[in-house]
Amino acid sequence: DAGFDNIMRGLLSVAVNEVDENFTEDIRERLFARRAHHAGLDLISINIQRARDHGIPPYLKYKEFCEKKYSVKARFRNEEQTILKLKTVYNDLEKVDLFIGAMLEKGTNDG
């Protein structure tokens, strides 16, 4: 199908934007809201709860696995500052949810 091929060609040829730890209000507060000023769902909370419901291990378990398997060292963007923030929310870094930890990782050129 030419439409699908064009979409894939476009996706593969466009550079990815830089990712940061900030989410827009539309994703955090107004997902599926019927009108602009009405309350909606919070996609971040949904992702976290879905992983917990399915027994997905915390971020550090995946980080350890990937570092061993692929001989890489995953780091957070703004490492010291990010760890301090995570400690205020989770108290124990062993409990950081996979979605949150993954979103806070520093990107790599080949990742």
CORBEL-V951066 format. One line per field, one symbol per residue. ss: DSSP state (2 for helix, 1 for strand, 0 for the rest). phi: phi as a letter, one per 20 degrees, with the letter a starting at -180 (. if undefined). psi: psi as a letter, one per 30 degrees, with the letter a starting at -180 (. if undefined). A space follows every 50 residues. Layout:
ss=???
phi=???
psi=???
This chain:
ss=02222222222220000000000022220010000000001022222222 22200000222222222222000001002222222222220022200222 22221000000
phi=.fffgffffffedeffffdceedfgfeeccfmffcgdefcedffffffff fffemfffgffffffffffdlccfceflgfffffffffedmcffdffggf gffefffcfde
psi=keeeeeeeeeeffkkklkklgkkleeeffgkgkeleglkaljeeeeeeee eeeggklleeeeeeeeeeeghljkllkheeeeeeeeefefejffgkkeee eeffkklleg.
